[in-house]
């Protein structure tokens, strides 16, 4: 784990957003309950498992050694538990979640984002999420570079085309175009109760499009709630863009967030609202020292 990443873990403390703990756990519980409408299975992931795919990774002894293998085997309503581990889960391709499952970290029953790390190794994006009923909870996404599904270098740590990212740390990622940490598109995309810190949208894009969003890029009614967006940077120097912390393009929502110590080369050190449209909501935030 890099020194910068270790410092970011220090900002986190034991809870990402203590004042939202009750509502977060309620939301997580509701999501898990909703999944019960489907056939239920619990699949397990651990680096030292025996990879019992025939048994659907039924316990920790038979756990999958690959997160993607367990996700691929899971069907709607299943829960994939990923154990915390001293070393990161090293990724050679972005994890793709396209079904209505819950993928979450597990440490004696609790979420453990600090010690369940998905590492893109500077080679790939960490996560691509495209199911409106999927829930991803309790991971650190780091060292992603935006390469993966979606066909664009958007979202260094995560590309969210649908579904919920909750109680995660998205730190130390880069993307050439949109969203150094996260790119989220669509009314069913939600990021909540998370820390987005130390991500960079670079200045390497070759087109004069609306790029930016050092921490996160929101578009097409995606939502960001009860999260901390801290110490991110948007370096793109072409066209009228920026958004060191957040770039919100047209419709979308930013509510009850802390946005601080972010930097943009052009405009909008904290938040850039690009192209106002009805349905653009920015409310209850603390925006300071950008």
N, C-alpha and C positions, 0 to 999 in steps of 0.2 A: 504494500500500500504506500503511495507517495506521501511525502511530507504535507503537501497541500491537501491531499485527501484526508489525512489524519487530522489536520486543523479543522477541516469542515465537519468531521465527526464530532469534534469538540463543541462546535456551535450547536449541534443537535441536542446534546443532553440525552436524557432517557426518553423524552417524548417530543415528537415533532411540533405539536401544537397543543400544549397542556390544556388550554381553556376549551379546546374542542374535543377533549378525550371522550366525553360521554356521547356526543353526537356522532363522532367517528365510529366508535364501537357499535353504536346503534345501527349506523349505515352498513357496517360490515356484517352485523348480524342479520339485517334485512336482506342483504344480498345473498348471504348463505342460505337463508330461509327460502328466498325466491328460487334458488337453484334446486330445492327439494322437489319442485314440480316435475323435475326430470328424474330418470333413474340415477341412483346415487352410487358412486364409488369413490374411495379415497386412494389416491396413488401417492407413492413416496419417492423422494429423490434424495440421495446421499452419495457422496463420492466413494464411500467404502461399501456400498450395497452390492448384492450379487446379480443385479440386473435381471430379475425374474419377470420378463415381459409376458410369458405365458400366463402368469398369475396376476397380471396387471399391477405389478410392483406393489404387492399387498401390504407390506410392512417395511420396517427399517432394514431388516435383514435382507429382504428381497428387493430393496429399493433400486430404482434406476440410477445409473451413474451419469445420465444425461437429462437435463431439464427438457430439452426439445423432444426427446424420445417419450417421456412421460406425457407431455402436452399432446403429442401426436396420437397417443393411445387413448387419451381421455375423450369422453363424449359429453354432450350437453348435460350440465348439472353436476359433473364430477368435480372433485377438489384435488388439486395437486399440491402436496406439502413438500417444501424444500427445506432441508435442515440447515441451520446455521453452521458455519464451518470456518476454521481459522484462516484458510486460504480462499482467494476468490474463485468463483466459477468462471474459467477462462472460455471465452466465446470465439468461435471461428466464423460464425454467421449469426445474424440477429435472431433472437427467439421470436417465433411467429405464433401468436395466439389468435385463432380465427373461429373458435367455437365458444359456446356459452359455458365457460368453466371458471372456477376460482383457482388462481395460481398465487400461493402465498408462502411466506417464510414461516418457519416453525422452530421455536426454542421453548421446549417444555410447555407447549400450548400457546405461547404468546408470539406475536410478531417480533421480528428482530432484524430491522433494516440495517443496523450498524454492522452486524456480523454475517449478513447474507448478501454477498457482493457479486454482481454480474459485471464482468470486466470485458469490454470490447477490445482490449489490447491495442487500441489505436488503429485497428484494422476494420472494424465493422460497428454498426449501430448495435445497441444492447437489446432493444425490444421493438417489435412491430405488433400493434394491437388493433384488430379490425372487427371484433364482435361486439355488438351493442350491449350484450348481456354479460360480457366477461368482466371479471374483477381481478386486478393485480394489486397485491398488498404486501408491504413490508420488505422491500429490497433496496439496496444501493445500486444505482446504474452509473457506471463510471468508465472512463477511457473509451467511449464510443465516438465514432467519427461520421455518422450519418449515412454510411453505405449499407444498403440492405433492401428489403422489400419496399415497394412504393415507387421505384424507378427514379428517385430524386435524392440529392444529398440534403434532405431535410431531417431535422431531429437527430442531433448527435447521440443522445441517450435513448430517446423513445420517439416513435412516430405513432400517434394515436388517431386512428380513423374511426374509432367507436370503442366504447367501453370505459371503465373506470380505473384510474391509477390512484392508489390511496396509500398514505403512510409510507411513502418512499423518499429516498434521498437521491437526487439526480445531480451529480457533481463531477466536475472535471471532464466534461465532454466538449467536442467541437463539431461544427457543421459549416460547410461552405456557404450555404444559401439561407435557409430559414430555421431558426430555433436551435441555438447551440446546445441547449439541454433537451428541449421537447418541441416537437411540432404537433399540434392538435387541430384536427379539422372535422367539423360536423357537429350537429346538435347533440349527438349521443356521446361525444367525447368529453370526459370530465377528469380533471386533476384536482385532488383534494387532500388537505392535511399533509402536505409534503414540503420538503426542503429542496429548493432549486438553487444551487450555488456554484460559483466558480466555473461556469460554462462560457464558451466563446463562439460567437458567429463570426467567421473569418471574413477576409476581404478577397477571397479567391473566386467568387462567382463571376462568370464571364458575360452575363446579360444584364441589361438595365431594367430588371424586374423589381418588384417590391420585396426585397430581401431584408433581413434583420432579425431582431429578437434574440439577444444574447442568451437569455435564460429560457424564454418560451415564446413561441409564435402561435397565436390563436386566430383561427379563421373559420368561417361558415358556422357560427354559433357555438363553437367549443367553449368550455367553461373552466375557470380556475377559481378555486375557493379555499379559504382558510389555510393558506400556504405562505411560506417565506421564500422570497426571491431576492437573493443576496449575493453581491460580488460578481455579477455576470458582466459580459462585455459584448457589444455589437460593433464590429470593426468595418462594416461595409461602407464604402465611401462614394458610391455612385447612386444617382437618383435621390429622391427625397425619402429617406428611410432611416432606420435606427432602432430605438427601443432596446436599451442596454439590458433592462430587466425583462420587459414584456413588449411585444408588438401585437396589438389587437387590430386586425384588419376587418373593417366593416362590422358585421354582427358577432357578438360574443359576450362573455361575462367575466369580470374580475371582481370578486367580492371578498371582504374580510381578510385581506392579505397584508403582509408586511413586504414592502418593496424598498430596499435600501442598498446604498453603496454599489450601485450598478453604473456602468459607463457606456456612452454611445459616441461614436466618432462624429456623427452628423447632428442628430436631434433625438430628444426623448431619452434622457439618461435612465430614468426610471421606467416610464410607460410611454409608448408612442401609440396614439389612437389614429390610425390611418384610414381615411375614407369613412366618415361618419354615416351610420345607417340606423334606422329605427330598429330597436332590439339590442343596441349596444349598451351594456350595463357596466358601470364602474362605481362601486359603492362600498362604504365601510372600510376602506383601505388606509393604511399608514404608509405614506410615500415620503421618504426622507433621505437626505445626504447622498443623492444621486448626482 
